[in-house]
Each structure stands twice: as C-alpha cells, then as structure tokens.
Amino acid sequence: MLNLPQEAPVISAGANEVLVVTNADLRESANVTCWPTYQDFSVLLEKELAAQGYKMIRAHPYDEARGHGFISSQKEGSELFARIDPDAPVIVLLTAWQYSHHIAPSLAHHRGPILLMANFDGTWPGLVGMLCMAGSLTSLGTSYSRLWSEKCEDDFFKQGLATWLKEGKLEHDLSYLADIDASHAVMKSEAGKDGIAVGNHILKHKAILGLHDPFCMGMMNGFFPVKALTDIGMPLESFSQSALLVEMKKVPQELREACLKFYEDRGMQFQWGEDEASELTRAQVLEQCAMMIAMARIFKRFGLAAVGVQYQQGLKDCCPASDFAEGAIGSSERFPIPDEDGSIICEGKPIPCVNEVDMGTAIPQAMLFRLLEALGLPSETTLHDVRWGSEYEGTFYWDFEISGSVPFEHLKGGVAGAKGYRQPPMYFPLGGSTIGGQCKAGRFVWARAHYEGTGVILHIGTGTAYELPEAEFNRRLQATTPEWPLMNAVLDGVSRDDLMAGHQSNHVTVAYVAEDRIAHVLKAFAAQALTQGIKVKIAGGAKALL
C-alpha cells in the first residue's frame, strides 16, 4: 500500500484574483528589518490591482513568532508552492535582497502567469533581488515577466500591470541588445585579431576559476553548468571554505601586522573602534589580511585565473568579512604577498577576485584581465550590484555599489582615498573592514555572462563613471549603504528601463579603459568571447564602436 503524506488544502485564485508571494533572505535579522518596507509597498500594489478590478490574495501569512512574512528557506518555498494552484496567476513581490533558490525551483514548475515585481529603491532594493530572480528563471528556461516601480504611480507600471493581467505576459523592448557572431567584421579587424589570439590562448591553456563554495546567497544564475564552463575553456576548481580557514591559520602574526601597516602607511582611513560587535577593530582587519594572503597562496598553488570566496553562509560565523581581502587582492598596489617559499606572488599585478563566487562575473573578469594584461593596459576588474539610480540635473546616473570593496585603482585617490568601515552587523556578525569611497571618473567596459541550457551568453557594453558633486554623491551614498564603494555611472545608449528589462543579474562587471583604447578593447573583447564559443550581445551605444 502506497503511503504518502496527506496533501494540504490548495491555495487558489478566483476570477479577477491574483496570488502574491514574497521571498527574501535566509538571515532572519535582515528579514525582520526589511519587513515594514514590504508592508508599505504591498499596500500600493494592492491599491493599483483594485483600481484595475483585481483582488490581491496573500498566499502566505505574517509570522508573529519570526516578526515577518517572508519566505526564508527553500523548504518553506517548496511547501508553499506545493499548495498553490499551478495554473493560478502569481506575482512575486520583491522589496529586499532575496535568495532565489527559495522559490525558483517551484516557479519552474508553475504553469500559470508569473510576474516578478520590484520596488525601485536604494535603501530597500527589491530591484536587486528581482534582477537576480529574473536571471535565475532565465537560466532555468522558465517563462516569466518583470516589472518595477518607485511608488506604483507611474504610467509605465500601471500599463505594464494591465497588460500582464489581461494577457498573462509582459514583453519589454530589448532592442538595445544586438547579437553579433563570428561572421561580423570585427573578427577581421586588428583589434579582433588580438581578441582571437587571447581567446585561443584560453582555450588551449585554460583559465581556471577557483571558487570557494560556489552557489552564494541563492544566486542560481551565478552557478553555471560544468559543461558550460568547460566548453569556453574556463573550468571550475571548487574549494571548500574550510580549506581557506586552514590556510589562514598558517599566516603568522608578524606578516598580518606588516600587511595592515602597508595600507595604513599609504593613507587608508580605517574607522577604528573598540566594540567588536558594532565597530571596526584591528583584530578584524588583521584576520582579513590573513585571508588575502591565504587566497593569494591558493591562487598560485592551483594555477588559477581568478579566485573567489562565498563568505556569507557559514564563513560569516567563523571569521570577519572577506571584503577587504577581496578588494586588496584585486589591486595592483598591494602588499607584497610572500608564498611559503618567500617568493612574491603576482608582484605588481592584480589577482582577479570574484566577489560572491558569481560565475557570471568570474567569466568576464578573468577574460578581461587576460586581455588587458596582454594589451599592456591596467587590468583591475570588479563587479558591482546594480543597486539603484536616479536623475541629477536631467541625466540618469546608475548607483553601482558592490557590497564591500573594489580594487584601490577604481577609487578616487586610490589607497589614500579609501575608507575602511565595519561591515553592518545585520549581515556580518564578526565585522571586518570594507573598502569604501567614491569610484573615480573614467570610461569603462561592462559585461555580464549568463547561461541558457549549457550555452554561455555575454552582454557587453561601455559607459562612463562620473564624480558627482559631494552633496549629490553623499545623498546617493546615504540612500544606499554608506560603508560600501559607490560608482555613479551612465551606460552608453542603455536607459534605466532597458537594463531593468534585459539584464540577467543583479551584478555587472566593470573594467576602466582609457577613452583612446576603449574601442580597441571592446572589439577585442567581443572577438575573444566569440572565439571561446560564447554568444555575444552588444548593448546600446557600444554597437557604434564596433
């Protein structure tokens, strides 16, 4: 006799009814803090749904014991969607960072219309979570629609919602992205020949991606199939974060002290305190110095092209945050890191560091590093969160802000322009320094890889970073996370709504390139990607540079 658990009652939607679910963090401290924003925004959505003749049905209740109503685990998400009518229309309302794997596997089996809806806010950035969820569903081959708004009052939002309610889908104009293939004239240009040579070098010699515990913070879009990486010549070397802790223990105290002194002597402004629970202490940064040294030794030992640390779940309870180590190791101006035999590792060169072990940024970071090094150009790379953006004097500027650090060469003033703040206790219980500051003005190439099936697709574009006036920069910094480095950027020929409609991640990779070399680098980068078997889409105004 077959004995399965009894099914719970089905959660369904009647005529002119829509189910709403909300997903967020695994960390309950963050969920409790972010819940009031969800409540406020859900009221705005509910009001507009009612105005269009629909009733909003909350598919899961507020939990008094936990102090929030978010889905906060894959177990919880799976149990909920097992009860939801698979043909019901579902809005996934996102008003905070969320772990996509909590519900993406269930959404992949849902037959009804799915709308990812985000608030467009800097302090409580559902847009970041939505971009991650969108990329994850794209990689799973799941049909969905996406929409965003600041206050649910704009015509773009109202019309988009009306279309989805009527048709069960909402399609955006993605003409800012243009496909190019190996028949494109760029492949025969001098720059293209450079890119082909670099791409072939990677295919022959490999660019090994060394990542400590991939699959960070639910980013399914950042965890690529092994075949996808193998096919493009960038195989995975997967490490346990426990191995990093073991390597850190080997770093003697005097070496940690020398490392910290190196940055203090060059003017980095650490915001020291005494309370380990809420302030930055020297002990925290000394541990981060040990982490950087350990990462570099692992990088050399395994012949890596890039190295990354998940940090979050698990490691956050074992040692201070990885951010200072990540930004510093990715810099050319770096403490001379001795291997155990005394030889200096990659002296004067950045070691590409993959924040949050996101393979979708590891690919362009490692590729750009190899290309820029071969061309004799500055080769520091980083990723940023697509965090927020707003207009200033009639121009929309993105606020790109990675959660902790960038290479010093990306900051205005370099090491001396960097400020070290304690990471917020809500996310980082054991502290650790950020590398905060204003990102410098200049031209850059940006990119992001995602996968569909086992094929890798790379979006490539160009843009300009601006040093906005102090008051405007500080407004944006205070509206996001002031401890983190902030880049104010305009993407060539790519509007706010373009990127929100077509980007497949909450992350974007950037590398500064001088104006007189940017066309050459763009062409070479595109040719390099095509040579490696990557499908290329050129974004916005970058098309004119080809």
Buried (B, 14 or more C-beta within 10 A) or exposed (E): EEEEEEEEEEBBBEEEBBBBBBBBBBBBBBBBBBBEBBEEBBEBBBEBBEEEEBEBBBBBEEBEEEEBBBBBBBEBBBBBBBBBBEEBBBBBBBBBBBBBBBBBBBBBEBEBBBBBBBBBBBEBBBBBBBBBBBBBBBBBEBBBBBBBBBEBEEEEBBEBBBBBBEEBEBEBEEEBBBEBEEEBEBBEBEBBBBBBBBBBBBBEEBBBBBBBBBBBBBBBBBBBBEEBBBBBBBBBBBBEBEEBBEBBEEBEEEBBEBBBEBBBEBEBBBBBEEEBEEBBBBEBBBBBBBBBBBBBBBBBEEEBBBBBBBBBBEBBEEBBBBBBBBBBBBBBBBBEBBEEEEEEBBEEBBBBBBBBBBBBBBBBBBBBBBBBBBBEBBBBBBBBBBBBBBEBEEEEBBBBBBBBBBBBBBBBEBBBBBBBBBBBBEBBBBBBBBBBBBBBBBBBBBBBBBBBEEBBBBBBBBBBBBBBEEEBBBBBBEBBBBBBBBBBBBBBBBEBBBBBBBBBBBBBBBBBBEEEBBBBBBBBBBBBBBBBBBBBBBBBBBBEBB
